[in-house]
Amino acid sequence: MEKEYLIREKPLKALLFFAFPMIIGNLFQQFYTMVDSVVVGRFVGENALAAVGASYSLTNVFISIAIGGGMGASVLTSRYFGGRNYKRMKTSVSTALLSFLAVSIVLGGAGLLLGKEIMELLNTPENIMEDATEYLNIYFIGLPFLFMYNVLASMFNALGKSRIPLYLLIFSSVFNVVLDVIMVCSFHMGVAGVAWATLIAQGISAVMAFLIFAGEMKSYEGGEQSQWFDKRELGEMCRIALPSILQQSTVSIGMMLVQSVVNSFGAQMLAGYSAGMRIESICIVPMAAMGNVMSSYTAQNLGAGKQERAVKGYHTAYGIVFGFGILLCVILELFYRPLIAMFLGEEGTVLAMNTGMSYMRFIGFFFSFIGLKMITDGLLRGAGDMKVFTIANMVNLCIRVVVAVTMAPRFGIAFVWYAVPMGWLANYLISFARYRTGKWKTTGRG
């Protein structure tokens, strides 16, 4: 069956065929967040870019919860799909959607109530506080759409249909860019304009994803699900999804904690750091996509009883992430200056430019580290083997936070990014040690 290519095609072909639509789609997703920053940086000002950047670390935590939750829930979908248990798959899907809708409403309400207080705790400069808070409030209103889209995208990927989220992201990205230009350049809405543009584009994309996915579910035999919400499925989903949420959130939580350190250096350095972070987030896309691919690939093959095929896929993924890592390093070392200038424009200060360029020139050499971390974490997540996986990501978080908080105030902002590859490498080594035991082949299967 064409739908089962992850458990039938040669590993290299299956992984790349699945990964490329996901990579392109995620690049489009990052593209429109990048456009938000470019538009406000060039047409509103450096302080506006700093305001969006100050909000970015907090919004990324919620994005990580949505993505991590979707990825965790999709492991069950992949497992039931690989075993052709379509009736249970449908119940699992509806349970996940209802659960994360409720979570998004609660988190959105909490964000509206506490957003400004959190930004104050993060030492956000006073001159950008108002813009940063306004951006956050609009963002929290749209949180249910963000959760709906990301959970549905993970479900599509679990079924091997990664092209559908790609098409939706292309539509959403292009629409978002058009709205950015209209709201900022024509209506002069400033930071609020890019926030509303993102909310509207994501909302329409989420509704379209839901309608398409509902139609997709009808194509699988096995009758309607016995119920729309199942506590057993919720419990199993939480067992996998919560560590996955933690894994996705560790980098984001670390960024938020580290953000308070960066904020203390002032708005100019914050603007340069924000530009560098936007570029880094794009560079990480292929590595994160390979981690997601390994999760679905492993879950489907274990569900089909093909443990050794999962191992072959993992070994194949090494060559893919090293290839991406070398390419990214070359690009950043050649083009770091124009990439940073794209955000700051002609009016960018020397301090902001130097901060962003220093960040890019250093981090470019280490993207293979996060690639190794992502594919190994993805394999363990797909197998439902979550204990060591969780420990590894907590170590990653602790290294990044401790080094940045203790060293950057004394020796300079560069220690914020020196800590990043240290955390990635430690995470990989711990997860790889678990992989080598082989226990993941039987852990978590139900």
N, C-alpha and C positions, 0 to 999 in steps of 0.2 A: 504493500500500500504506500502511496506517495506521502500520506500523512505520517508514516512511521520511519522516515528517512534517517532520523537520529539513531535508530537501532538497527538499520540495514545497510546504509551507505558506508564506504571507507571513512575512517575517523577524520582524516584531513578534509575530505570533501564535505562531510556532514557538518563539521565544526565551522568551516568557512562559509558554507551555504547558509547556515543559521546565523553566523556572527555578522556578516556584512550588512544585511538590512538593519540589524540592531545597532551597529556602529553608526551607520548613516543617520538613522533615526535619532540616536542620542546626540549626534553632532548637531542636528537641526535643533534639538531641544536646548543644547548649550548655546547654539547660535543666537537664538532669540533672547536668552538671558544676557549674552554678550552684547547684543545690539542695544538692550536697555542701558548698559553701561556706556557704550560708545555714544549713544544719542545724548544722554545727560552730561557726559564728560565734555563733549564737543559743543553742544548747543545750549547747555545751562551753565556749566562751570565745574571747576575742580572740586569745590565743596559739595556740589550735588553728587558727583561721582563718589566722593568719600561717604556721603550719606547712604547711598545704595550699597556701598561696600561694607559699611558698618552694620547694615541690616542683613547682609548676605550670610554671615556665619550663623545667625539665628534662624533665618528661613531655611538654610541648608539642613538644619536639624530636623525640621518637619518634612522636608523632601526626603530625607534619609529614612524617616519612619515610614513614609508612604512606600518608598521603593523596597525597603527591607521587609515590610509586611507583605507586600505583593510577592516578592521573591520567595519568602517562607511559605506562603499559602500556595504558590504555584508548584512547590515541590510535591505536595499531595496530588495536585492536578496532573503533573507529569507521571507520577507513580501509578495513579488509577488509569491514566491514558495508556501507559506502556503495558499494563495488565488487561486492557480493554474492559475495565469495570466502569462503564459509562454512567450507569445509574448513580453510583456512589460519587463519581466525579462531579456530576451536576449538583448534588447536595452539598459537596465541599465548596464548590464555586459560589453558590448562593449564600452559604454561611459566611464565607469570607467577605463578600460584598456588603452584606448587612452589618457585619461586625465593624468593618473599617469605615463605613459611613457614620456609625455611631461615634467611633473614636475621633473622626475628623471634626465632627460637630463640637465635641467636648474640648478638643485641643484648640479649635478656632475661637471658641468662647473664652477660654483661658488666656489665649494670646491677646485678644482685644482688651481684656481686663489688666493684664500684667506686662504688656509689651514695653511701655515706656519705662517701667521700673527695672526691667531686665536690661534695657539699653543703658540706663544710669549705672547699674552694677558693672557693666562692661566698660565703664570709663569713656563712653562716647563723648567726643568733644562737644562743648555747649553750642558752638556755632553751627553744628549740623544736626542737633538733636531733633528739632522740629520736623525737618524733612525726613529724617530716618524713621521717626515715629509714624508720620503720615503714610509712608511707604508700607510699613509693617501692618498698619490697621487695614489697609485695602487688601493686602496679601492674605490676612487671616479670614477676611470675608469669603475669599475664594478657596479656602482650604478643602472643603468637601469635593470640589471639582478636581483639585490636584490629587487627592487620594483616589477618587474614582478612576481617573485616567491611569495612574501608575499601577493600581491593582489589576485593572483590565489589561494593560499592556503586558504585565507579567503572565497573566492567564493566556493571552494569545501566544506568547513565547513558549509557554509550557506545552502548548499543542503543536509547536513547530511552525507557527504562522507569524513569524517575526516581520513579514512584509506589511501586514495590516497596521501595526503601530507606526511603521515607517511612513506610510502614506498619510496617516493622520497627523504625524508630527510635521511633515512637509507642509501640509495645509495650515496647521496651527502656527508654524514658524513664520511663514510668508505673511499670513494674516496679522500676526503680532507685530512684525516689522512695519507693515503699512500703518497699523494703528499707532505705533510709536511715533512715526514721523508726523502723522496728522495731529495727535494730541499734544506733542511737545513743540513742533515747529509751527503748526498752524493755529492751535488753540492755546499755546503757551501755558500748558498745565504743569510743566516742570516735572519733579519727581513723581507726583501723583499721576501724571499722564502715562508714564511707563508702567506703573503698577496697575492701572485700570486696563491698559492694553493687554497685559499678561493675563489678567483675570478673565476678560472677555474671550480671548483666544483659547485659553485652557478650558473654559466652561463649554464652549461649543464643541471642542475636540472631545471632551469627556462624554457628552451626550451622544455624539456620533459613535464613539467607541462602544458605549453601552448597547445601542441599537444594533450595531453590527455583531457584537458578541452574542446577544440574545438570539439572533438568527443563526449564528454558527452552532450554538448548543442544540438547536433543533435537528441538525444534520447527523447527530450521533444516536445510534440505536440504543435501546435499553430502557425505553419508557421515560416518563417524567420522574424527577427525583421524588422520593417518598415524602419528603418534607423540605421546606425552604430553609429551616434552621435546625441544626443538629448539634447538641452539646458535645457529643463525642468527637465530631469533626472539629469543633471549635477547640477542644482540648488538645487534639493532635496537631492542629494548625498552630496553636500557641506554642507548643513544645518546640516546633521548628522555627516559627516566625519570630518569636521574641529574641532568641540569639541572633537571628538574621537581622532584625531591627537594630540590635546592639552593634553588630558588625558594621552595618551601613552607617550607623550614627557615631561610631567612635571617632572617625576623622572629623565629622561635623561638630561633635561636642568638643573635641580637641581644638578645632578652629575657633569655636565660640569662646572657650576659655583663653586661648592664646590671643583672641581679638582684643581682650582688655589690655594685654601687653602692648600690642601694636597701637591701639588707640592712644596710649600714653605718650607716644612719640609725636603726636599732632596730626592735623588733617592732611598735610602735604605727604608725609610718609605713608599715611593710611591710604591716600589716593593711589600712590605708586604700588603699594602692596595689593590693593584691590584689583588694579589692572593685571598684576602678575597672577593673582588667584584666578581670575577669569580665564587667562590663557592656560594655566595649569589644569583647570577643570575640563577644558577641551582636550588637552593631551591625555588625560586619564581615561577618556571615553572608550578607546579600544580595549584598554586593560580591564575596565569594569565590565564591558560587554563580554569579553572572554570568560570572566568569572561567572556571569549569568549563563552563558552558553554551557560551561562545565556543570553548572547546577542542574539544568534541564537534561543535558546529555547523560549525566551520571544517574539521575533519578529514573529516567526512562529505561536505561540499560539494566539497572538493578531491578526495576520492576519487571523487566522481561527475562530476568535470570542470567544476564550476560555480564558478569563481574569483570572478566578479563578484557572485554571490549571497553569497559570504563577506564581501565588502566592504560590501554593503548591510546585512548583519546586524551588522557592527561599528559602522557609523554609527548604526543603530537602538539599539544597546546604550548609546550615550552618553546619550540621553534617559532611559533606564531608570535608570542609575546616578546621574544628577543628581537625578532624582525621589526616589530612596531617600536621597541625601545631605541634601536639604532636610528631608525628613521626620524623619530621625534628629537633625538639628541642633535642630529645634523641640522634639522630645521631651526631649532631654537638657537644654536650657536651661530648660524648664519644670519638670522632675521630677528634677533631679540630687540634691537633698537626700533625698527619700524612697527613691530607688534605692540610694544608699549606705547609708542607715539600715537598709534591708532586710537587709543583710549583718551589720552591726555590732550591731543591736538597741539596747535602751535602755542597755546597759552600755558601749557604745562610747565611747572616750575622745575628747575634743575634737580632739586631734592627729590621730587616725586619721580622724575625720569630715572635718576640713578638708583633709587630704591627698587623700582620695578625691574630694571635691567639686571641688577645684581641678583635678584631672586631668580630670574629666568636663566641666567648663565650658569648658575649653580645647579638648579633642580633638573635641568635637561639631561644630565648624566645618569640619573637614577630612576628613570621611569620603568626600567626592566624590573626593579625591585618590587614596585607595586603590581606589575604584571604577574610575577611569581606568587605574590601574596594572594592576588585575586583568584587565580586558577586553582590554587591549593584550597583556599577557603571555599570556592565554588564546588569543588569535588566533595568536601566534607559536608557542606550544606545539602547538596543533592542526595547524599547518602543518609541524611538525617542524623549525622554524628556531630553533635553540637557542643559538647563539653569543652574539649581542648580548643576548638574553634573559638569559643567565647573567651577563654583565657588568653589566647593569642592576640585577639583584638583589644582586650583590656590592657595588655602589656604595651601594645602599639600606642594606645591613647596616653598611658602614663608617661612613656618616654617623651612623647611630643610635648606634653604639658609641662612636665618637670624641667626639661632642658630649656624650653622657652621662658618659663616663669622665673627660673633661677639665674639663667645666664644672660638673656637678652637685656634686662635692665642694667647689668653691670658692664657687659662687653659689646653691646650693640644689637640692633634689630636683626642682623644676619643670623643670629642664633635661633631665631624663629624658624627659618627654613633649614638650618643645619640639622635640626631635630627630625625633620620629615623622613629622609631616607633611613635614619637610624630606627625609627618606629616601624617602617615598612619591612626592613630586613629582619628585625626581631620577630615580627608577626609571621613572616614566611617560615623561618626556621622552626618555630614552635609547631605550626600547622603541618609542616613537612615531616617532622618527627612522628606525628600522629599518623600521617599517611603511610609511612614506612612500616608501621606495625601491622597494617592490613586489616585491622579490626573494623574499619569503616565499612567493609564489604557486607557486614551482617548487622551492624548497629542501626537501630531506628527503623528497620523494615517491619511493616505490619500488614 
